[in-house]
Amino acid sequence: MLNKLYEPSTFINAKFKRYDVAFKTDDAGRPILLFIGKTDADGKIKGERFARKLVTGTDGGIIKDHWDNKGKIS
């Protein structure tokens, strides 16, 4: 799910197993912010937030790609 390309600069809501997932894409359509947990009555996800670290080379290829846990969200 997170290795696919999506529409650039959008916010996407999805379901993964028993979790609600939402992520924001960058200008190239790659997910860069991830929220995973359970959706409350207001539609906000309570759980964990992750940020993606992408390092690309001069040719546009990805050199480094990993997700950093940024902590709890409520």
PyMOL Python script that loads the backbone (N, CA, C, O; Angstrom):
from pymol import cmd

cmd.read_pdbstr("""\
ATOM      1  N   MET A   1       0.825  -1.186   0.000  1.00  0.00           N
ATOM      2  CA  MET A   1       0.000   0.000   0.000  1.00  0.00           C
ATOM      3  C   MET A   1       0.871   1.252   0.000  1.00  0.00           C
ATOM      4  O   MET A   1       0.555   2.205  -0.713  1.00  0.00           O
ATOM      5  N   LEU A   2       1.936   1.283   0.761  1.00  0.00           N
ATOM      6  CA  LEU A   2       2.762   2.481   0.880  1.00  0.00           C
ATOM      7  C   LEU A   2       3.867   2.558  -0.159  1.00  0.00           C
ATOM      8  O   LEU A   2       4.584   3.557  -0.221  1.00  0.00           O
ATOM      9  N   ASN A   3       4.020   1.521  -0.979  1.00  0.00           N
ATOM     10  CA  ASN A   3       5.033   1.540  -2.037  1.00  0.00           C
ATOM     11  C   ASN A   3       4.448   1.930  -3.387  1.00  0.00           C
ATOM     12  O   ASN A   3       5.185   2.068  -4.364  1.00  0.00           O
ATOM     13  N   LYS A   4       3.129   2.110  -3.453  1.00  0.00           N
ATOM     14  CA  LYS A   4       2.475   2.506  -4.693  1.00  0.00           C
ATOM     15  C   LYS A   4       2.570   4.016  -4.884  1.00  0.00           C
ATOM     16  O   LYS A   4       2.858   4.764  -3.950  1.00  0.00           O
ATOM     17  N   LEU A   5       2.320   4.441  -6.118  1.00  0.00           N
ATOM     18  CA  LEU A   5       2.202   5.865  -6.414  1.00  0.00           C
ATOM     19  C   LEU A   5       0.727   6.218  -6.480  1.00  0.00           C
ATOM     20  O   LEU A   5      -0.075   5.465  -7.033  1.00  0.00           O
ATOM     21  N   TYR A   6       0.370   7.364  -5.913  1.00  0.00           N
ATOM     22  CA  TYR A   6      -1.006   7.839  -5.875  1.00  0.00           C
ATOM     23  C   TYR A   6      -1.066   9.209  -6.523  1.00  0.00           C
ATOM     24  O   TYR A   6      -0.065   9.707  -7.038  1.00  0.00           O
ATOM     25  N   GLU A   7      -2.231   9.810  -6.495  1.00  0.00           N
ATOM     26  CA  GLU A   7      -2.383  11.159  -7.034  1.00  0.00           C
ATOM     27  C   GLU A   7      -1.520  12.118  -6.200  1.00  0.00           C
ATOM     28  O   GLU A   7      -1.546  12.059  -4.971  1.00  0.00           O
ATOM     29  N   PRO A   8      -0.764  12.992  -6.857  1.00  0.00           N
ATOM     30  CA  PRO A   8       0.116  13.918  -6.123  1.00  0.00           C
ATOM     31  C   PRO A   8      -0.650  14.875  -5.211  1.00  0.00           C
ATOM     32  O   PRO A   8      -1.753  15.316  -5.533  1.00  0.00           O
ATOM     33  N   SER A   9      -0.044  15.181  -4.076  1.00  0.00           N
ATOM     34  CA  SER A   9      -0.544  16.171  -3.102  1.00  0.00           C
ATOM     35  C   SER A   9      -1.990  15.929  -2.677  1.00  0.00           C
ATOM     36  O   SER A   9      -2.814  16.842  -2.708  1.00  0.00           O
ATOM     37  N   THR A  10      -2.289  14.698  -2.281  1.00  0.00           N
ATOM     38  CA  THR A  10      -3.635  14.365  -1.805  1.00  0.00           C
ATOM     39  C   THR A  10      -3.559  13.702  -0.442  1.00  0.00           C
ATOM     40  O   THR A  10      -2.488  13.296   0.008  1.00  0.00           O
ATOM     41  N   PHE A  11      -4.709  13.599   0.207  1.00  0.00           N
ATOM     42  CA  PHE A  11      -4.840  12.930   1.494  1.00  0.00           C
ATOM     43  C   PHE A  11      -5.752  11.727   1.271  1.00  0.00           C
ATOM     44  O   PHE A  11      -6.891  11.892   0.835  1.00  0.00           O
ATOM     45  N   ILE A  12      -5.273  10.530   1.561  1.00  0.00           N
ATOM     46  CA  ILE A  12      -5.994   9.296   1.248  1.00  0.00           C
ATOM     47  C   ILE A  12      -6.324   8.547   2.529  1.00  0.00           C
ATOM     48  O   ILE A  12      -5.456   8.354   3.381  1.00  0.00           O
ATOM     49  N   ASN A  13      -7.579   8.124   2.668  1.00  0.00           N
ATOM     50  CA  ASN A  13      -8.026   7.301   3.789  1.00  0.00           C
ATOM     51  C   ASN A  13      -8.199   5.871   3.293  1.00  0.00           C
ATOM     52  O   ASN A  13      -8.710   5.642   2.196  1.00  0.00           O
ATOM     53  N   ALA A  14      -7.768   4.908   4.113  1.00  0.00           N
ATOM     54  CA  ALA A  14      -7.868   3.502   3.740  1.00  0.00           C
ATOM     55  C   ALA A  14      -8.004   2.661   4.999  1.00  0.00           C
ATOM     56  O   ALA A  14      -7.960   3.181   6.115  1.00  0.00           O
ATOM     57  N   LYS A  15      -8.168   1.369   4.812  1.00  0.00           N
ATOM     58  CA  LYS A  15      -8.251   0.430   5.917  1.00  0.00           C
ATOM     59  C   LYS A  15      -7.191  -0.634   5.674  1.00  0.00           C
ATOM     60  O   LYS A  15      -7.061  -1.129   4.555  1.00  0.00           O
ATOM     61  N   PHE A  16      -6.432  -0.994   6.706  1.00  0.00           N
ATOM     62  CA  PHE A  16      -5.436  -2.047   6.622  1.00  0.00           C
ATOM     63  C   PHE A  16      -5.638  -2.976   7.806  1.00  0.00           C
ATOM     64  O   PHE A  16      -5.396  -2.613   8.957  1.00  0.00           O
ATOM     65  N   LYS A  17      -6.095  -4.201   7.490  1.00  0.00           N
ATOM     66  CA  LYS A  17      -6.446  -5.190   8.506  1.00  0.00           C
ATOM     67  C   LYS A  17      -7.423  -4.570   9.500  1.00  0.00           C
ATOM     68  O   LYS A  17      -8.534  -4.209   9.111  1.00  0.00           O
ATOM     69  N   ARG A  18      -7.052  -4.438  10.754  1.00  0.00           N
ATOM     70  CA  ARG A  18      -7.988  -3.883  11.741  1.00  0.00           C
ATOM     71  C   ARG A  18      -7.754  -2.402  12.027  1.00  0.00           C
ATOM     72  O   ARG A  18      -8.372  -1.840  12.931  1.00  0.00           O
ATOM     73  N   TYR A  19      -6.870  -1.771  11.264  1.00  0.00           N
ATOM     74  CA  TYR A  19      -6.514  -0.370  11.501  1.00  0.00           C
ATOM     75  C   TYR A  19      -7.089   0.544  10.424  1.00  0.00           C
ATOM     76  O   TYR A  19      -7.259   0.147   9.271  1.00  0.00           O
ATOM     77  N   ASP A  20      -7.379   1.768  10.829  1.00  0.00           N
ATOM     78  CA  ASP A  20      -7.708   2.826   9.890  1.00  0.00           C
ATOM     79  C   ASP A  20      -6.407   3.542   9.563  1.00  0.00           C
ATOM     80  O   ASP A  20      -5.603   3.819  10.452  1.00  0.00           O
ATOM     81  N   VAL A  21      -6.205   3.837   8.294  1.00  0.00           N
ATOM     82  CA  VAL A  21      -4.961   4.430   7.818  1.00  0.00           C
ATOM     83  C   VAL A  21      -5.292   5.664   6.985  1.00  0.00           C
ATOM     84  O   VAL A  21      -6.234   5.659   6.192  1.00  0.00           O
ATOM     85  N   ALA A  22      -4.511   6.712   7.176  1.00  0.00           N
ATOM     86  CA  ALA A  22      -4.613   7.902   6.336  1.00  0.00           C
ATOM     87  C   ALA A  22      -3.194   8.352   6.027  1.00  0.00           C
ATOM     88  O   ALA A  22      -2.318   8.316   6.892  1.00  0.00           O
ATOM     89  N   PHE A  23      -2.974   8.775   4.788  1.00  0.00           N
ATOM     90  CA  PHE A  23      -1.649   9.274   4.439  1.00  0.00           C
ATOM     91  C   PHE A  23      -1.740  10.403   3.430  1.00  0.00           C
ATOM     92  O   PHE A  23      -2.684  10.500   2.645  1.00  0.00           O
ATOM     93  N   LYS A  24      -0.720  11.254   3.481  1.00  0.00           N
ATOM     94  CA  LYS A  24      -0.602  12.392   2.577  1.00  0.00           C
ATOM     95  C   LYS A  24       0.507  12.081   1.594  1.00  0.00           C
ATOM     96  O   LYS A  24       1.530  11.505   1.963  1.00  0.00           O
ATOM     97  N   THR A  25       0.303  12.468   0.324  1.00  0.00           N
ATOM     98  CA  THR A  25       1.305  12.205  -0.702  1.00  0.00           C
ATOM     99  C   THR A  25       2.070  13.478  -1.050  1.00  0.00           C
ATOM    100  O   THR A  25       1.587  14.590  -0.837  1.00  0.00           O
ATOM    101  N   ASP A  26       3.270  13.291  -1.588  1.00  0.00           N
ATOM    102  CA  ASP A  26       4.087  14.430  -2.005  1.00  0.00           C
ATOM    103  C   ASP A  26       3.769  14.801  -3.463  1.00  0.00           C
ATOM    104  O   ASP A  26       2.790  14.319  -4.032  1.00  0.00           O
ATOM    105  N   ASP A  27       4.593  15.650  -4.051  1.00  0.00           N
ATOM    106  CA  ASP A  27       4.372  16.103  -5.424  1.00  0.00           C
ATOM    107  C   ASP A  27       4.523  14.992  -6.457  1.00  0.00           C
ATOM    108  O   ASP A  27       3.996  15.099  -7.565  1.00  0.00           O
ATOM    109  N   ALA A  28       5.240  13.925  -6.102  1.00  0.00           N
ATOM    110  CA  ALA A  28       5.426  12.795  -7.015  1.00  0.00           C
ATOM    111  C   ALA A  28       4.383  11.702  -6.790  1.00  0.00           C
ATOM    112  O   ALA A  28       4.346  10.729  -7.543  1.00  0.00           O
ATOM    113  N   GLY A  29       3.531  11.843  -5.765  1.00  0.00           N
ATOM    114  CA  GLY A  29       2.498  10.846  -5.489  1.00  0.00           C
ATOM    115  C   GLY A  29       2.927   9.750  -4.534  1.00  0.00           C
ATOM    116  O   GLY A  29       2.224   8.750  -4.386  1.00  0.00           O
ATOM    117  N   ARG A  30       4.081   9.921  -3.876  1.00  0.00           N
ATOM    118  CA  ARG A  30       4.560   8.939  -2.897  1.00  0.00           C
ATOM    119  C   ARG A  30       4.042   9.312  -1.514  1.00  0.00           C
ATOM    120  O   ARG A  30       4.081  10.489  -1.154  1.00  0.00           O
ATOM    121  N   PRO A  31       3.553   8.344  -0.718  1.00  0.00           N
ATOM    122  CA  PRO A  31       3.121   8.654   0.649  1.00  0.00           C
ATOM    123  C   PRO A  31       4.292   9.178   1.480  1.00  0.00           C
ATOM    124  O   PRO A  31       5.378   8.599   1.465  1.00  0.00           O
ATOM    125  N   ILE A  32       4.064  10.287   2.211  1.00  0.00           N
ATOM    126  CA  ILE A  32       5.135  10.866   3.033  1.00  0.00           C
ATOM    127  C   ILE A  32       4.737  11.029   4.492  1.00  0.00           C
ATOM    128  O   ILE A  32       5.609  11.025   5.361  1.00  0.00           O
ATOM    129  N   LEU A  33       3.453  11.173   4.789  1.00  0.00           N
ATOM    130  CA  LEU A  33       2.953  11.230   6.166  1.00  0.00           C
ATOM    131  C   LEU A  33       1.938  10.121   6.338  1.00  0.00           C
ATOM    132  O   LEU A  33       1.074   9.931   5.482  1.00  0.00           O
ATOM    133  N   LEU A  34       2.033   9.380   7.444  1.00  0.00           N
ATOM    134  CA  LEU A  34       1.150   8.246   7.681  1.00  0.00           C
ATOM    135  C   LEU A  34       0.550   8.344   9.070  1.00  0.00           C
ATOM    136  O   LEU A  34       1.259   8.579  10.049  1.00  0.00           O
ATOM    137  N   PHE A  35      -0.759   8.163   9.150  1.00  0.00           N
ATOM    138  CA  PHE A  35      -1.478   8.117  10.415  1.00  0.00           C
ATOM    139  C   PHE A  35      -2.148   6.756  10.480  1.00  0.00           C
ATOM    140  O   PHE A  35      -2.874   6.382   9.560  1.00  0.00           O
ATOM    141  N   ILE A  36      -1.914   6.002  11.564  1.00  0.00           N
ATOM    142  CA  ILE A  36      -2.481   4.666  11.683  1.00  0.00           C
ATOM    143  C   ILE A  36      -3.048   4.484  13.082  1.00  0.00           C
ATOM    144  O   ILE A  36      -2.402   4.838  14.068  1.00  0.00           O
ATOM    145  N   GLY A  37      -4.247   3.935  13.167  1.00  0.00           N
ATOM    146  CA  GLY A  37      -4.905   3.730  14.452  1.00  0.00           C
ATOM    147  C   GLY A  37      -6.382   3.467  14.234  1.00  0.00           C
ATOM    148  O   GLY A  37      -6.760   2.757  13.301  1.00  0.00           O
ATOM    149  N   LYS A  38      -7.214   4.032  15.085  1.00  0.00           N
ATOM    150  CA  LYS A  38      -8.667   3.899  14.992  1.00  0.00           C
ATOM    151  C   LYS A  38      -9.293   5.267  14.800  1.00  0.00           C
ATOM    152  O   LYS A  38      -8.893   6.230  15.453  1.00  0.00           O
ATOM    153  N   THR A  39     -10.273   5.362  13.910  1.00  0.00           N
ATOM    154  CA  THR A  39     -10.967   6.619  13.664  1.00  0.00           C
ATOM    155  C   THR A  39     -12.012   6.853  14.751  1.00  0.00           C
ATOM    156  O   THR A  39     -12.771   5.945  15.090  1.00  0.00           O
ATOM    157  N   ASP A  40     -12.053   8.080  15.301  1.00  0.00           N
ATOM    158  CA  ASP A  40     -13.053   8.426  16.317  1.00  0.00           C
ATOM    159  C   ASP A  40     -14.319   8.954  15.645  1.00  0.00           C
ATOM    160  O   ASP A  40     -14.420   8.942  14.418  1.00  0.00           O
ATOM    161  N   ALA A  41     -15.269   9.411  16.430  1.00  0.00           N
ATOM    162  CA  ALA A  41     -16.555   9.891  15.912  1.00  0.00           C
ATOM    163  C   ALA A  41     -16.409  11.137  15.034  1.00  0.00           C
ATOM    164  O   ALA A  41     -17.245  11.379  14.163  1.00  0.00           O
ATOM    165  N   ASP A  42     -15.359  11.925  15.252  1.00  0.00           N
ATOM    166  CA  ASP A  42     -15.120  13.134  14.462  1.00  0.00           C
ATOM    167  C   ASP A  42     -14.388  12.849  13.152  1.00  0.00           C
ATOM    168  O   ASP A  42     -14.208  13.755  12.337  1.00  0.00           O
ATOM    169  N   GLY A  43     -13.960  11.594  12.939  1.00  0.00           N
ATOM    170  CA  GLY A  43     -13.238  11.230  11.729  1.00  0.00           C
ATOM    171  C   GLY A  43     -11.738  11.371  11.839  1.00  0.00           C
ATOM    172  O   GLY A  43     -11.031  11.186  10.849  1.00  0.00           O
ATOM    173  N   LYS A  44     -11.227  11.697  13.031  1.00  0.00           N
ATOM    174  CA  LYS A  44      -9.788  11.811  13.248  1.00  0.00           C
ATOM    175  C   LYS A  44      -9.236  10.473  13.713  1.00  0.00           C
ATOM    176  O   LYS A  44      -9.905   9.727  14.429  1.00  0.00           O
ATOM    177  N   ILE A  45      -8.013  10.177  13.302  1.00  0.00           N
ATOM    178  CA  ILE A  45      -7.378   8.922  13.693  1.00  0.00           C
ATOM    179  C   ILE A  45      -6.629   9.116  14.998  1.00  0.00           C
ATOM    180  O   ILE A  45      -5.855  10.061  15.150  1.00  0.00           O
ATOM    181  N   LYS A  46      -6.867   8.211  15.941  1.00  0.00           N
ATOM    182  CA  LYS A  46      -6.130   8.183  17.203  1.00  0.00           C
ATOM    183  C   LYS A  46      -5.203   6.979  17.150  1.00  0.00           C
ATOM    184  O   LYS A  46      -5.653   5.840  17.028  1.00  0.00           O
ATOM    185  N   GLY A  47      -3.914   7.238  17.243  1.00  0.00           N
ATOM    186  CA  GLY A  47      -2.937   6.164  17.142  1.00  0.00           C
ATOM    187  C   GLY A  47      -1.533   6.707  17.017  1.00  0.00           C
ATOM    188  O   GLY A  47      -1.073   7.457  17.878  1.00  0.00           O
ATOM    189  N   GLU A  48      -0.841   6.331  15.938  1.00  0.00           N
ATOM    190  CA  GLU A  48       0.558   6.701  15.729  1.00  0.00           C
ATOM    191  C   GLU A  48       0.709   7.521  14.450  1.00  0.00           C
ATOM    192  O   GLU A  48      -0.069   7.381  13.506  1.00  0.00           O
ATOM    193  N   ARG A  49       1.729   8.380  14.444  1.00  0.00           N
ATOM    194  CA  ARG A  49       2.051   9.199  13.274  1.00  0.00           C
ATOM    195  C   ARG A  49       3.460   8.853  12.822  1.00  0.00           C
ATOM    196  O   ARG A  49       4.366   8.715  13.644  1.00  0.00           O
ATOM    197  N   PHE A  50       3.644   8.715  11.517  1.00  0.00           N
ATOM    198  CA  PHE A  50       4.941   8.393  10.934  1.00  0.00           C
ATOM    199  C   PHE A  50       5.255   9.381   9.820  1.00  0.00           C
ATOM    200  O   PHE A  50       4.355   9.855   9.128  1.00  0.00           O
ATOM    201  N   ALA A  51       6.537   9.688   9.652  1.00  0.00           N
ATOM    202  CA  ALA A  51       7.007  10.552   8.567  1.00  0.00           C
ATOM    203  C   ALA A  51       8.039   9.771   7.763  1.00  0.00           C
ATOM    204  O   ALA A  51       8.884   9.072   8.322  1.00  0.00           O
ATOM    205  N   ARG A  52       7.957   9.901   6.456  1.00  0.00           N
ATOM    206  CA  ARG A  52       8.859   9.166   5.575  1.00  0.00           C
ATOM    207  C   ARG A  52      10.067  10.015   5.228  1.00  0.00           C
ATOM    208  O   ARG A  52       9.938  11.199   4.917  1.00  0.00           O
ATOM    209  N   LYS A  53      11.231   9.409   5.282  1.00  0.00           N
ATOM    210  CA  LYS A  53      12.482  10.061   4.908  1.00  0.00           C
ATOM    211  C   LYS A  53      12.922   9.456   3.575  1.00  0.00           C
ATOM    212  O   LYS A  53      13.278   8.279   3.507  1.00  0.00           O
ATOM    213  N   LEU A  54      12.895  10.263   2.528  1.00  0.00           N
ATOM    214  CA  LEU A  54      13.317   9.832   1.197  1.00  0.00           C
ATOM    215  C   LEU A  54      14.553  10.620   0.779  1.00  0.00           C
ATOM    216  O   LEU A  54      14.568  11.849   0.848  1.00  0.00           O
ATOM    217  N   VAL A  55      15.582   9.909   0.347  1.00  0.00           N
ATOM    218  CA  VAL A  55      16.774  10.545  -0.198  1.00  0.00           C
ATOM    219  C   VAL A  55      16.903  10.052  -1.632  1.00  0.00           C
ATOM    220  O   VAL A  55      17.009   8.851  -1.882  1.00  0.00           O
ATOM    221  N   THR A  56      16.895  10.994  -2.570  1.00  0.00           N
ATOM    222  CA  THR A  56      16.997  10.631  -3.978  1.00  0.00           C
ATOM    223  C   THR A  56      18.328  11.101  -4.543  1.00  0.00           C
ATOM    224  O   THR A  56      18.907  12.087  -4.085  1.00  0.00           O
ATOM    225  N   GLY A  57      18.792  10.381  -5.537  1.00  0.00           N
ATOM    226  CA  GLY A  57      20.035  10.738  -6.208  1.00  0.00           C
ATOM    227  C   GLY A  57      19.806  11.760  -7.298  1.00  0.00           C
ATOM    228  O   GLY A  57      18.680  12.209  -7.511  1.00  0.00           O
ATOM    229  N   THR A  58      20.872  12.129  -7.988  1.00  0.00           N
ATOM    230  CA  THR A  58      20.760  13.121  -9.055  1.00  0.00           C
ATOM    231  C   THR A  58      19.957  12.595 -10.239  1.00  0.00           C
ATOM    232  O   THR A  58      19.381  13.375 -10.998  1.00  0.00           O
ATOM    233  N   ASP A  59      19.919  11.279 -10.396  1.00  0.00           N
ATOM    234  CA  ASP A  59      19.151  10.686 -11.498  1.00  0.00           C
ATOM    235  C   ASP A  59      17.681  10.476 -11.133  1.00  0.00           C
ATOM    236  O   ASP A  59      16.904  10.007 -11.965  1.00  0.00           O
ATOM    237  N   GLY A  60      17.291  10.815  -9.908  1.00  0.00           N
ATOM    238  CA  GLY A  60      15.903  10.664  -9.467  1.00  0.00           C
ATOM    239  C   GLY A  60      15.616   9.343  -8.790  1.00  0.00           C
ATOM    240  O   GLY A  60      14.508   9.136  -8.294  1.00  0.00           O
ATOM    241  N   GLY A  61      16.578   8.449  -8.758  1.00  0.00           N
ATOM    242  CA  GLY A  61      16.401   7.159  -8.086  1.00  0.00           C
ATOM    243  C   GLY A  61      16.473   7.309  -6.575  1.00  0.00           C
ATOM    244  O   GLY A  61      17.155   8.195  -6.060  1.00  0.00           O
ATOM    245  N   ILE A  62      15.765   6.437  -5.870  1.00  0.00           N
ATOM    246  CA  ILE A  62      15.727   6.491  -4.413  1.00  0.00           C
ATOM    247  C   ILE A  62      16.956   5.796  -3.835  1.00  0.00           C
ATOM    248  O   ILE A  62      17.214   4.627  -4.122  1.00  0.00           O
ATOM    249  N   ILE A  63      17.707   6.528  -3.021  1.00  0.00           N
ATOM    250  CA  ILE A  63      18.898   5.993  -2.363  1.00  0.00           C
ATOM    251  C   ILE A  63      18.545   5.458  -0.981  1.00  0.00           C
ATOM    252  O   ILE A  63      18.977   4.370  -0.599  1.00  0.00           O
ATOM    253  N   LYS A  64      17.755   6.231  -0.234  1.00  0.00           N
ATOM    254  CA  LYS A  64      17.379   5.847   1.124  1.00  0.00           C
ATOM    255  C   LYS A  64      15.889   6.094   1.316  1.00  0.00           C
ATOM    256  O   LYS A  64      15.361   7.122   0.890  1.00  0.00           O
ATOM    257  N   ASP A  65      15.209   5.140   1.965  1.00  0.00           N
ATOM    258  CA  ASP A  65      13.769   5.232   2.168  1.00  0.00           C
ATOM    259  C   ASP A  65      13.431   4.549   3.486  1.00  0.00           C
ATOM    260  O   ASP A  65      13.560   3.330   3.601  1.00  0.00           O
ATOM    261  N   HIS A  66      12.999   5.320   4.484  1.00  0.00           N
ATOM    262  CA  HIS A  66      12.566   4.717   5.744  1.00  0.00           C
ATOM    263  C   HIS A  66      11.535   5.610   6.422  1.00  0.00           C
ATOM    264  O   HIS A  66      11.420   6.798   6.118  1.00  0.00           O
ATOM    265  N   TRP A  67      10.785   5.009   7.352  1.00  0.00           N
ATOM    266  CA  TRP A  67       9.727   5.693   8.085  1.00  0.00           C
ATOM    267  C   TRP A  67      10.179   5.946   9.510  1.00  0.00           C
ATOM    268  O   TRP A  67      10.708   5.043  10.159  1.00  0.00           O
ATOM    269  N   ASP A  68       9.979   7.169  10.013  1.00  0.00           N
ATOM    270  CA  ASP A  68      10.292   7.545  11.395  1.00  0.00           C
ATOM    271  C   ASP A  68       8.996   7.655  12.184  1.00  0.00           C
ATOM    272  O   ASP A  68       8.052   8.312  11.745  1.00  0.00           O
ATOM    273  N   ASN A  69       8.946   7.014  13.350  1.00  0.00           N
ATOM    274  CA  ASN A  69       7.791   7.126  14.240  1.00  0.00           C
ATOM    275  C   ASN A  69       7.876   8.471  14.938  1.00  0.00           C
ATOM    276  O   ASN A  69       8.853   8.761  15.628  1.00  0.00           O
ATOM    277  N   LYS A  70       6.845   9.294  14.755  1.00  0.00           N
ATOM    278  CA  LYS A  70       6.815  10.622  15.358  1.00  0.00           C
ATOM    279  C   LYS A  70       5.964  10.674  16.622  1.00  0.00           C
ATOM    280  O   LYS A  70       5.795  11.747  17.203  1.00  0.00           O
ATOM    281  N   GLY A  71       5.427   9.540  17.057  1.00  0.00           N
ATOM    282  CA  GLY A  71       4.717   9.493  18.326  1.00  0.00           C
ATOM    283  C   GLY A  71       3.216   9.352  18.207  1.00  0.00           C
ATOM    284  O   GLY A  71       2.661   9.155  17.126  1.00  0.00           O
ATOM    285  N   LYS A  72       2.579   9.461  19.366  1.00  0.00           N
ATOM    286  CA  LYS A  72       1.128   9.303  19.476  1.00  0.00           C
ATOM    287  C   LYS A  72       0.399  10.516  18.922  1.00  0.00           C
ATOM    288  O   LYS A  72       0.894  11.642  18.977  1.00  0.00           O
ATOM    289  N   ILE A  73      -0.790  10.259  18.387  1.00  0.00           N
ATOM    290  CA  ILE A  73      -1.693  11.326  17.972  1.00  0.00           C
ATOM    291  C   ILE A  73      -3.038  11.086  18.639  1.00  0.00           C
ATOM    292  O   ILE A  73      -3.437   9.945  18.867  1.00  0.00           O
ATOM    293  N   SER A  74      -3.717  12.154  18.942  1.00  0.00           N
ATOM    294  CA  SER A  74      -5.032  12.005  19.576  1.00  0.00           C
ATOM    295  C   SER A  74      -6.029  12.966  19.005  1.00  0.00           C
ATOM    296  O   SER A  74      -7.187  12.977  19.425  1.00  0.00           O
TER     297      SER A  74
END
""", "prot")
cmd.dss("prot")
cmd.show_as("cartoon", "prot")
cmd.util.cbc("prot")
cmd.orient("prot")
